[in-house]
Amino acid sequence: MGKLICMGDCIADMLPDGAGSLTYTAKMGGAPANVCVAAAKLGVRACFLGKLADDAFGRFLLAELKSYGVDTSLTVVDKACKTGLAFVALSSDGDREFFFYRDTPADASLSPDEVTEDMFASEDVLHFCSISLKPSPTRDAIEKAAELARAAGATVSFDVNLRLNLWDNDEAALRKTVFDFFPLADIVKVTDEELLFLTGTDDEKAGVQRVFAAATNAKLVFVTKGAAGASVWAPDLAHRDYAAVPRKAVDTTGAGDCFVGGIVYNILSGGFPYTVEGADEAVKFALSACAYAISEKGAATAMPTLPQVLELKRSNYGDR
């Protein structure tokens, strides 16, 4: 069985005690770190390839990764950096908004020299998102890693995961960067809102067609839509729509990361044909995982185990 390698940010999420509260508790955050945890808790080998600061928050994050079973053998600790912080504001319906505080953050400081060819094998999955693609050493490291992973025959996963405020609200720069990285991806995950932002159309089919036009190596595009469920698309624009698995939303932080973790689990635990029909069980699995995750507070802490996902999947979709 291959392994998952997640690259990008592992930061401290400062979570409020409740909607409107200014009392916070530090939790591990960062989309790639969350995907790593989601996959590790499901039982596959998940490695975090990124940089952590040698400060109190960084040591906390390293301990958290290890506590969830994440492989930290590829993780770099650097005394010259600081840990990035993300303060999360929750609304009464469980939705969230992020406010970032970043001064020489460790997650943006991974050097391309710290990425090597021997890290990747054909059975592996490399995953990244756009948060770490602002000009930085880490962006260059991700680009190198994606090229090495593709050369090794590994699957490259790109979750768009837009955070415009990290780009100083420069929409054009963010949009261009995402399109620049699309050709490196074998699978793409995007929300319906991100699809509108990137393509300028609220017609999902037309938007996905524009993504495939740029993501020339992509075999599948997954569109997640929150309470409205998700869809999966192939390059010929064949697609299938899925309703969300019913579950009361307590905190949606990390839901998209949980979805990706569910898809990656299915790739690594036996694989599936990269077709709309072939992805059917993987999407149902990922949506079941998301339903569990949003019913609990937090991101990494809310990621479900394999028995929890399978139980929810069976109750909604039957025995398969």
N, C-alpha and C positions, 0 to 999 in steps of 0.2 A: 504493500500500500504506500502511496506517495504521501507527501506532507503539504500542508498549507504554509506559505510564507507571506506574512502581512507586513507591508511597509508603510511608514508615515508616522502619524502622531499618536503618542501615548501621553496623555496630559492629566491634570487633576481637574475633574469636574466638581465644581462647588455647588452642591444641591441644596435648595432651600427646604426648610421644614414643612412648608406648605405654600399654596398659592398666595403671592403677595408678601411672603416672609423674607426678612433680611438676615435670618439666622441660617448659616450654611454648614454643611458637613462635607468634607472632602471624600470623593469617590474616584476610582480610576475611570478615565474617559479617553476619548479619541476613537474615531470610527475604526481604524485598522486594529487597534487593541481590542475593541469590542467584538469584531469579527473573529479575532484569534480566540477569545474566550468562548464565544458561541460555539465554534468548531471543537475546541478542546473539551468543553462540557458534553458535547455529543459523542466524544470518544475517538476523534482522529488526532493525529500529531499536528499541532499548530505552533509555528515558530514566529516570534516577533523579531523582525529585522529592522531595527531603528535605534535611535540614540536617546538615552535618559541622562538627566543631570545627576551629579553626585551631591544632591542636597536632600533636605528632609522629605520633600515631595517625591523626588526621584527614587529615593530608597523605598518609600512607601509604594510607589508604582511597581518597582521591581518585585517587591514581596507579594503584591497583589497578583501580578502576572503568574508568578510561581504557584501561588495558592490555588489558582484555577486550573493548574495543570498545563500552562503555556510553556513551551520550550524556549528558554531565554539564552540558549547557547549562541545565537546570532545577535543578541542585544549588546549594544555598546554603551558603556557608562563613561561620561566625560565631566571632569571637574570644572571645565571652563564654561559650562552652560548653566542655564537656569530652566526650571520646569515651567512650561506654559500653563496658564490657568484659564478655565472657562466657567464663568458663572452662569447658572441656568435659572431662568425665570419660568415658573409653571403657571398656566392658566387653570381655571376651575375645571375645564374639560380634559385636563391631562396633557395638553399640547405645551410646547416649550419654545423659548427663545434663548439665544446664546449671546454672552458678552465676553469677549476675549481680552486677556491681558498677557502680552508676549514681549519679553525683552531678552534678546539672544536666546531663544528657546532651543532646548536640546533637540526637539523633534524636527527642527529645520536645519540641523547641523550635521547630518550623516554625510560623510564624504563618499564619493564614488569609489575611492580607493578601498573603502571598507566593504565593498560588494565584490565578490569573487565568483568565478565561473563554477567552482566546485560546489557552490551552494544549491545548484539547481539540477533536477533530474526530470526525465520525461513524464513521470507519473505525478509530478507536483502541480500545485496551483499557486500562482503569485497574485496577490491582491493589493490594490492601492485605490486611493480616491483623490479628488481634486484639492482637498484641503492642503496637501503638501506639495502642490505643483506651482505655487508662487515661486519666482526666482530665488533659489537657495541651493546649498549643497545637496540637500535631500531630494530636491526635484531632479538634479542631475543623477543622483544615485538611483532613483526610481527608474529613470529612463534607461540607464545602463542595465539595471536588473531586468527590466522588461525585455530588452534586446537579448540578454543572456538566457532568460527563461524561454523565449521563443526559439532561440537557436537550439536549446536542449530538448525542445518538443513539449515543454510544459504548457499548461493552460494559464492565460493571463486574464484576470478579472479586474474590471474597472467600474467602481461605483462612483458615479458623478458627484453626488453628495456636496452640493454647492453651499458655500458659506460666503456670501458676497461681502459681508463686513470685514472679512479677513483680507479682502482685495481692495480695501479703501473705496468700496462701492464702484470700482472700475469695471462695469459690466462688459465692455468690449474686450478687455484683457483677459477676464475670466472665461468668457465665451471662446475666445481664440485659443486659449490654452487647452481647454477641454477638447476642442476639435483637433488640435495638434496631437493630442495623446490618444485619440480614438483609434488610429490605425494599429496601435500596439495591443489592442484588446481582442480576446477571443469571445468573451462574454461581457455585456454591459448591463449595469443596473441603473435606472434613472426613475425619479418620481414623475408623476404627471405634471407637477408644477415646474420641475426642472426641464422637462421636455418643452414646455411652453417657453420658458426663458431662453433655452438654447436655440430653438428653431423658429420662434415667433408665430407659431400656429397652435390653436387649441384642437385641431384635428389630429387625433392620435396617430392615425395611419400615415398622414402626411409627415408628421413630426418624426416618427420612427423611420420612415423612408429616408429622411435627411440624415438621421444618425447613421444608418447603414451606408449611405453614400460616402460618409467620412470614415466610418469604422469598417474599412475594406476587408479586414480579416475576421470580423465578428460573425459568429455563428448563431448567436441568440441575443436578443435584447429583452430584458425584463423591465416592465413598467409597473411600479408600485403606486397605489392610489389611496393609502390610508384605509379609512373605513369602507371605501368602495372596492377594495380588493386589489387585484393585480392582473396583468396580462403578460403573455410571452409571445414574442414575434421572431420569425425567421427571415432571412434575407429576401425571400420571394414574397414577403408580407403575409404569408400564412400566419394565423395567430389563434390564440385561445384566451378567453376571459374567465376570471375566477372571482367569485364573491369572497369577501373576507370571512374568516372563521369567527363566529360571534363570541365576543368576550368583552366584558366591561373594561374600558380604558382607564387605568389609574395613572400611568406615566408612559408616554410614547418614546421617551429617550432610548435610543439604541434599537428601535424596531426595525429600521432598514438594515442595520448591521446584523441583526438576528436573521433576517430574510436571507442575506448573503451567506451567512454561516450555514443556514439550512441547505442552500444550493450547493455550497462547497462540500458539505458533508456527503451529499449524494454523489458528487463527482469522485471523491476520494474513497468512498466505501464500496465502490463497485462500478461507478460510472453510469452514464445513460447516453443514448444517441442525442446529439445536439440538433434535435428537431423539435417542433412544437409538440408532437405526439410523445416523443421520447422524454421530454421534460415534464410531462404531466404529473407523475408521482413526486418529482422533486419540488415542483411548485406547491403542491398540496402539503407536502412536508414543511416547506419553508413558511407557508401561511399559518400552519398550525403552530410552528415555533413562535412566530410573531404574536399570535393571539395569546399565548402564554406569557410572553415577555411584557406585553403592554398591560397585563393584569397585575403586575408587580411593580413596586417602586424601584427606580435605579436602572442602570444599563447592564453592566457586567453581572451584578447580583441577580438580575431578573432573567438571565439567559437560562433556558430550560435544559434538563438532561434528556437523554434519548428516550427513556421510558415515559417521561412526561409528554414529549412530543407525540410519540406513537399512540398513547392513550387518547390524546385530543384528536389526532388524525383519524383514528378508528371511529371515534364517536361522531365525527362529521362526514367522513367519506366512506366508511365501511372498513372491511378487514384488510384490504390491499395496502 
